[in-house]
Amino acid sequence: MKRYIAWFISAALLCPLLAGCGQGGASSGGASGSGAEREEPLQIKELRVELCSGAGADALLEAAASLPELLKAALKESGAEAERVRVTIGTSASATGAALKEGGVDAAMMGAADCVLWAGASRPILGAPAEGGRTELCTAPSDYGRALADRAEETERLGWSELTHAVWGLLETDSLYGRRLPNLWLADTYEGGTVDDLEQVKTYRSYEELLRGAAEEEVDVIALPEGFREGYAKLWTMEATRTGESGAHGFGRTDSIKEELRPFALTERIPTGVIAVSPAAAEDERLTDAIREAFLALARTGEGGALLKTVGGYDSYGPVAPEEIDALRRMLTTEGETWE
């Protein structure tokens, strides 16, 4: 069963915006200034952008209404001028991927995995989070976890038997940092071994529950987003009878979280969301550069950053490296996904 279930939005709300989705229309690749000198502004007759997101219908409608003028201004700041920017809302990841792949739209904001699965030869030009996300695999303060941490300092790589003997604390199967990236790391590092091959795995519903399980020494190894430990440093050593600012009870540990949760591996970076351009748009480097720079300029404004966060979950995007997309493809392949 596909893990990437499409987000559907009420057709009654979205009909006015969906009219152009997946249809031919005017292409931004037909910019009137394509033969002009490099220093002259790129003239774009129409730029077609599609949003594919799990955000609420009202939020998406508001974003689709305000994005055209914001993008026009951002394009101008980036050295391009667009006569018209048309924004549509995708009814599903597969529909947006098809529209992008077939040139029905010039650019799309969508999930990174959805882009790989559905958008064919479309080209991701920006990714979120800005520097890509990755997972830290840490030993917990249990007896075996401490022994693993000591072993990790002595050897270049822990043995498969050492890891399979450990009790692993992970999140649900759809968690990128809490399970899927660790699964890819295992497959890459241990000749195809995966989470399913581990002898003992405890599944938690949230990172807070996972950390609490580690504090109570229920597990020996845990998976956390890089840098996540720092946010729980105070709670880690707070008495269990007290509560922090979030309302969560302290974990009651004596030593610091940095001392007790000791990283022994760091996975590759993988973006969760992307801004991608169609294969036709990707052939026009000036157009691709203009779209990339426009979204970066948009993110630097308060209103633009808020809009990006509403649609894609992040208020900033950054360059996406080819190796990040390669890692994403390997992760999906490891999970049994296929695509054209």
N, C-alpha and C positions, 0 to 999 in steps of 0.2 A: 504493500500500500504506500502510495507516495506520502512523504512527510510534508510536502509543500502544498497544503490545501489552499485552494484559491479563496480569496476574500471577495465575497459578493456584496454588492451595494444595491439598494433598491432602485429598480429600473425607472420607477416613476420619478425619483429624485434626479436621476442622472441622464435621462434621455437627451436634454438639451446639450449636454457636454459630450455625449458619446457618438454624436452623428458622424464625426470624422474619423473615429478610431478604426484603424485597419484599412481605410480606403486610400486611394491613390493621392489625390489632392496635389497642391503645389509643393514641390520639394525645395528644401533649403539648399540642396545641392545645385539648384539653378540660380544661384546668386548672380545678380547682374554685374557684379564687379570682379568676376573670377579672373579676368584678364588684366586687371588694373595692377599698378605698381604695388609692391608689398606694403609701403608705408601709407597707402591710401586706405580709408576705412572699407572693410568688407561689407558689401551691400547684400542683405538677405531679404528676399521678397517675403517669405513666410517660414517661420520656424515652428515645427509641430512637436510638442512635448506631451508625454503621457505619464500620469502618476499611477503607480500600482502599490497600494498600501493597505494595511489593516487598520488604519485610522478610521474614526467614525465618519459617517456620511456627511454630517454637517461641517466637520473640520475639513474634509476633502473638498467640499463645494466651495468653502471660503478660500482655501488655498488655490483652487483652480481659478477663482475669480480675481484674486490679487496677483497671482504669479505673472501673468502676461506683462503688465506694466513694470513690475519689479525686474523681470528678465530683460525687457527692453533697455532699462536704465543700466543694468549690469553689463549688457552687451556693448552699450555705448562706451562705458568706462573701459571696456576691454578692447576697444578699437574696431567695433563692428556696429552696423546700423540695421535694425530689422524693421521692415514696414509693418509686419504683423507677427505676433506670437500667439499661437493657438494651443490651449491646454485642454486635454481630455483626461478622463478618469477611466482606468481599465477595470473591467468587471472581474477579471481573473488574471493570475500570473501567466497562464498559457495564452490568453488573448493579448495581453500586452507584449509578451515575447513574440507572438506571431506578427503583430503590427510592426514591431521594431525590425524583425528579421526580414519582412517583406517590404519594408520602406513605407508603410502606412504612417509612421511617425519618424521623426529625425532623432529624437532622444527620449529616454525614459528613466524615471527614478523607480527602482524596483529592488527586490531582494537579490543578493549576489548569487545564491544558489538557483533562484528562479531564472536569472539571466542565463546561467550556464545550461539549465535544463530546457528552456523554451526559446531562447533568442538566437540560436544558431551562431552565425559568424559575426553577430553584433559585437562591438568593442567596448568593454568597460573602460571609462576614462578617469573616473574618480571613485573612491571607495570610502565607506564609513565603517568603523570610526576612522578618523583622519590618518592614523598611523597603522591601521589594521589591528585586529585583536588576536591575542594568543593566550594560551593557558599555562599556568605554572602547576606542575605536579609536585606536591609537597608531602613529606612524611609527617605523621601526626605524633603526639607525645606518648603514645602507647609504648609498651616495652619493645614490641617488634618494630614499631615505627622508628624508635630511637636507634635500634640496631641497624635498620636500613639506612638511616641518615649517616651513621658512622661508616657503614660500608660504602656509601656513595662518595664519601670523601676520599676513600682509599682506592677506588677503582674508576676507570673511565666510564664504565657502563654496568649497571646492575644486571645480573643474570635473569633470564626468563623465569627460572624456578624460584628465585628469590621474590619476584614480583607476584607470581601466582600464589605463593604461600601467604601473601599479605591480604588483609581485608581492605577492599577498596571502597571509598565513599564517593559516590557520583550523583549527579542529578538525573532527571528524567531523560528519556531517549532523544527528545527534541532539543536539548540544551547544547548549544554550540560549544561553550567553554567548559561546561560541567560534564560532558560525556563525548560529544562527537569529535572534538579535537584530540582528547586523550585516546580515543579509538584509532584515529589516524596515526598518531604518534606510535602507538603500539604496533600497528600494521607495518609502518615504515621501518621501525627499529628492530622488530623481532620477527621478520620474515612472514608477515601476514597474520601474526597473532592479533586478536582483537579482544575487546571487552568481554565478548561472549565466551572466550577461552579462559578467562580468569575464574579461579575456583570460588572466590568469595567476594560478592559485590553487594553493598547496601545502597539502596536508592533513596535519596532525600528530595523533598519538594522544593527546597530553597537553599541558597547558600548559607543563610543564617542557621538553618537546621543542620546543614552539613558541618559548619564550624562547631556547633554545639555537640554534634556527635564526635568530632575530633577532640574537643575539650574533655568530653566524658570518656575518652579512650575506647570508643566503640569501633574505630577504624584505624588502620595503619597508614593508608595513603589517601590523599584527597586531591581533587582537581579544582582550581580556582582561577578566575580571570587574572591576568597579570596585574599586579598592583593592588589587588583586592584586600589583601591582609591589612594594609595600613588603615583602612576605614574601620576596622574592628579592633584596633590596638587597645583602646580604652576599655571596651566591653570585655576583652579577653581577660584582663586582670581585675575587673570589677567584681565585688562580692556578689554572689548569686541572689542575695536578698535585696540588692539595689537594682535600679533600672537606669538605663541611659536615656539620652535625649529622644531616641526613637521609641522608647517605651519597652524595649527589650531588656530582659534581666541579664545581669552580668554572667560571665562564664566561670568565674571563680578560680581562675588559674593564678599561680604565683609568679612564674616566669613570663617574660614578654612573648607576644605572638611571634615576633621575629625569631626568637630563640627556639620556640617550640614547634612551629610549622616551618620546616626547613626544605626549601626547593631543591629538587634533584634533577629536574628536566624542564625544558621550556619548549613548547610546540612552535610550529610555524605560524606566521600571521595569516589570517583569513578575514576578508571584509564581510560584514553582515549585509550591507546594502551597497548598491552601486548606482552611478549615473552612467548610462551606456548610450552609444550612438549606433545608428543603423549601419549596415555594411556600406551602403551608398554614401552616407555622410562621412564614414571613416576614411573614404578615399580622398576626401577633400581636407587636407591638413589644416588649411586656414579656418575652415568651418569648425573642425574638431577642436582646434585650439581656442577659437572664439567661444564655443559652448563651455569648454573646460574653465576658461578664465572667467566667464560670466557667472558660473555657479560658485566659483571661489570668491568672486567679488560679492555675490549675493550673501554668502555665508558671513562676510565681514560686517554686514549691517544687522542691526538689532531685529528689524522686521523680517529680513530674509533668513537670518539664522533661526528665528522662531518658526518660520514656515517650514524650513527644511527639517527641523526637529519634529514638527507635527506630522509630516508626511513620511519621513524616513527614520525617525527615532534618534537622529543625531543632528546637532546644529552646525557641524562642520564636516567637510569631506577633504580628502587628500589624494595625491596621486596613488594609483593602484599599480603595484608591480606585477609583471607577468608571472613571476614565481608564486605570488599570492593566489592568482587564478588557477595556476597549475595545481597548487595544494588543494584548492577547493574542488577541482575536478577529481583528484585522487580520493579525497574524502567521500565524495558522492559515489565514486566507483566502489570504494570499500563498503559502502552501505547498500550496494546492489542497485543503484540508480543507473539508468541508461538514457541517452539522448541522441539526437541526430547531429 
